[in-house]
Structures are given as structure tokens and as C-alpha cells.
Amino acid sequence: MKTAIEINRMGYEALMNALGFDGTIRFLRQFDPGKGDYTTERHQRLNKITLEEIFTDIEANDSADRLRSELPVATAD
């Protein structure tokens, strides 16, 4: 059975082989834990908005989407 260190080394090697150095760095940066407490901040934001406001926003977005879909599409002649 491989140790955690061996698996980690093999993983980095696989990333480097598949993505190269820059691609590996870009891939690993996606997993930055960030800052703050997402759950607490989310609850604070959501406690400031009512269900009626959420439904109004959804209806407004649906209306805007419908209007955009009805616009003529420009074609290259």
C-alpha cells in the first residue's frame, strides 16, 4: 500500500505530465480555501431578503430571458 506522501508525489507528477508547470499551478489554485466563513456570510445575506423579493427577481430574469430570445439574430451576409 502506498503512503500518503507517495500518492501525493505521484499526483503532482501526473499533473505535471498532463498539464505542464503552468497548467498544474492554475489547476491547484482552484482549490484555495479562501477566507471567511461562507456559511455565516450566506445566512447573513439571505436573512436580509424575503421570499417575495427572490420570486420577483426570478420573474424579472425570466421576462428578460424571454425578451432576449425574441430578438432577431444578426447574420453575416
VEXROLO-981886 format. One record per residue (C-alpha): chain; x, y negated, z. Coordinates in nm, 3 decimals, padded with zeros to 5 digits. Last residue first. Layout:
R  chaine       c1       c2       c3
R       A        X        Y        Z
...
//
This chain:
R  chaine       c1       c2       c3
R       A  -02.403  -03.845  -04.528
R       A  -02.328  -03.785  -04.161
R       A  -02.643  -03.720  -03.964
R       A  -02.786  -03.920  -03.677
R       A  -03.034  -03.727  -03.464
R       A  -03.370  -03.893  -03.416
R       A  -03.470  -03.949  -03.055
R       A  -03.737  -03.711  -02.919
R       A  -03.491  -03.510  -02.710
R       A  -03.374  -03.828  -02.541
R       A  -03.729  -03.921  -02.443
R       A  -03.791  -03.575  -02.296
R       A  -03.466  -03.591  -02.097
R       A  -03.561  -03.936  -01.962
R       A  -03.902  -03.807  -01.855
R       A  -03.747  -03.504  -01.682
R       A  -03.496  -03.729  -01.507
R       A  -03.775  -03.957  -01.383
R       A  -03.977  -03.657  -01.264
R       A  -03.677  -03.520  -01.073
R       A  -03.609  -03.860  -00.916
R       A  -03.972  -03.893  -00.805
R       A  -03.961  -03.540  -00.660
R       A  -03.650  -03.626  -00.457
R       A  -03.802  -03.952  -00.337
R       A  -04.119  -03.769  -00.227
R       A  -03.907  -03.511  -00.046
R       A  -03.762  -03.794   00.161
R       A  -03.404  -03.919   00.166
R       A  -03.188  -04.032   00.458
R       A  -03.166  -03.688   00.623
R       A  -03.016  -03.558   00.299
R       A  -02.711  -03.781   00.325
R       A  -02.640  -03.696   00.691
R       A  -02.702  -03.326   00.624
R       A  -02.455  -03.333   00.337
R       A  -02.192  -03.511   00.548
R       A  -02.225  -03.250   00.823
R       A  -02.197  -02.961   00.578
R       A  -01.909  -03.113   00.382
R       A  -01.692  -03.176   00.688
R       A  -01.403  -03.398   00.591
R       A  -01.112  -03.347   00.357
R       A  -01.035  -03.128   00.060
R       A  -00.971  -02.754   00.075
R       A  -00.764  -02.770  -00.245
R       A  -00.861  -02.468  -00.454
R       A  -00.869  -02.638  -00.793
R       A  -00.506  -02.741  -00.740
R       A  -00.405  -02.377  -00.791
R       A  -00.526  -02.376  -01.152
R       A  -00.351  -02.702  -01.240
R       A  -00.026  -02.573  -01.086
R       A  -00.054  -02.246  -01.276
R       A  -00.128  -02.427  -01.601
R       A   00.178  -02.648  -01.560
R       A   00.409  -02.352  -01.486
R       A   00.285  -02.117  -01.757
R       A  -00.072  -01.992  -01.775
R       A  -00.059  -01.614  -01.825
R       A   00.295  -01.537  -01.714
R       A   00.288  -01.797  -01.435
R       A  -00.049  -01.674  -01.312
R       A   00.068  -01.312  -01.313
R       A   00.387  -01.408  -01.128
R       A   00.187  -01.601  -00.868
R       A  -00.039  -01.300  -00.815
R       A   00.256  -01.064  -00.789
R       A   00.414  -01.283  -00.520
R       A   00.085  -01.300  -00.324
R       A   00.036  -00.924  -00.354
R       A   00.390  -00.865  -00.229
R       A   00.342  -01.106   00.064
R       A   00.010  -00.946   00.158
R       A   00.184  -00.607   00.171
R       A   00.133  -00.343  -00.095
R       A   00.000   00.000   00.000
//
